[in-house]
Amino acid sequence: MKKIILILLAIFLFSCNNDLIFPEIERENDPDTNPLKPEREFALLTPPKRISFDDFTRAIPVPEVTPQLQTVFYDGAIGDSIPVYTQPDMDDTLSGYITDNSAFWSQVLRPAIDPYLDSLKELQKYQAINALTLLIYESYMDFFGNSFYRWGGDITDRDQPQNSWSHSTAMERYGMDCSGFGASPFEAGVLLGILDSTLEESAFSWFGFRHICRTDPYVSDGGGRNGSTNNFRMEVSDMDKVGRVITTISSGSTPTDAQIELMQAGDVVIKRGHMGILVEINEDLYFLESGGSTVNEEGLYTPYLAKDALEDFASYRTTTIRRCLPDKETSSGIVRY
């Protein structure tokens, strides 16, 4: 009898030790601890509401902020003051500060793009514009701060000089306002030979807008100071004249999944007085802007998931999504997200 008890005790102790030594044998089928359970797998596939630039692969590496470059391109640099500025369609003269974004383009951005230019030209238009949008946005943040907004700033310096007394950021040499940034990837696309300035695909650039103004009697340039023309520089109101409407989000409403599926990278997001642009990251759509309160909510300034961002963007004003690029395609036809 004693032998039987000892044998049973040995079996019991071995079983307990086995559980202590190999606990994962029991845990494999535990739905609360199994890392492969469906709930966790689904969570990993859900796009984040915000995404850091370091959390995805950049198509074009962002240029390094070297000490040499930073002596010229830095936040707070003051633009040249123009005491007298006139245009043929103006009866008076203007004065103010001008930007020098074209120097940042030629000395920093263009050299960063050139090694990848042939590859960009092989992409679909929306993919190339997507890569340029992300590069321009992150580069401006790295060199000029998260909030690189400059009243009246655009990447090719088309805008008229701006008075410092009317807008607090009008003196800055570098930076772009909302429509200046929104137009920047399209203007870069034309400068790089990716977009044709005589086709609708460039309509959101000043090059394309100039062609439209010259060929369409119903579209004209009129965004300058004191009611003057503005060298075809794209304003929010100009963006709303060209391209084609993809969908409209009513004021105070949330975009539906069906509306999101209609959108693609390179679409611009417009409401009265403000705009932004959509980008694609890891096959999901995100929103970027210069100025405004959507992207910089909580001071993050990072790409904001499109559906959440557009709900915020349209909270007080009706918003339209417009496109000038060709629709996204695959071998089987037009892609819908």
Buried (B, 14 or more C-beta within 10 A) or exposed (E): EEEEEEEEEEEEEEEEEEEEEEEEEEEEEEEEEEEEEEEEEEEEEEBBBBBEBEEBEEBBEBBEBEEEBEEBBBBEBEBEEBEEBEBEEBEEEBEBBBBBBBBBBEEBBBEBBEEBBEEBEEBBBBBBBBBBBBBBBBBBBBBBBBBBBBBBBBBBBBBBBBBBEEBEBBBBBBBBBBBBBBBBBBBBBBBBEBBBBEEBBBBBBBBBBBBBBEEEEEBEBEBBBEEBBBBBBBBBBBBBBBBEEBBBBEEEBBBEEEBBEBBBBBBBBBBEEBBBBBBBBEEBBBBBBBBBEBBBBEEEBBBBBBBBBBBBBBBEBBBBBBBBBBBBEEEEEEEEB
